Amino acid sequence: MKALAEHLQQYFWETDLSKINLEKNREYIIERILELGDSDAVKWLFSTFSLIEITTTINNSRRISKKSINFWKIFLT
C-alpha cells in the first residue's frame, strides 16, 4: 500500500506523516480527506483506498460532518 503523500501534510497538521500507518489509521485518513481535502487529496484517497473502505467509513463515521456525509453519499450514488 502507498505511503501518505507529502502534499497531504496540510490536512494532518498535528501529526508526523511518517507515523501514520495507512492500514491502521485508515478511517482517520479517509475522514480527514473527505472533510477537508481538495480535489488532489480526494483523487489520492480514491486511488489509495477501495470504494468499499470509503463508503464504509462514510456510513459509520461520527467525525465527518452531516453536511459532508450527505455530499459524499449523493456524489457516490
Residue pairs with C-beta under 8 A, 6 or more apart in sequence:
1 22
1 23
1 48
2 22
2 47
2 48
3 22
4 12
4 17
4 20
4 22
4 29
5 44
6 17
7 40
7 41
7 44
8 17
8 33
8 37
8 41
8 44
9 17
11 32
11 33
11 36
11 37
11 41
12 20
12 32
20 28
20 29
22 29
22 48
26 49
26 53
26 57
27 57
27 60
27 61
29 45
29 49
30 45
30 49
30 53
30 54
30 57
31 57
31 61
31 63
31 64
33 41
33 42
33 44
33 45
34 42
34 45
34 54
34 57
34 58
34 64
34 68
34 72
35 63
35 64
35 65
35 68
37 45
45 54
46 54
51 76
54 76
55 76
57 64
58 64
58 69
58 72
58 73
58 76
61 69
64 72
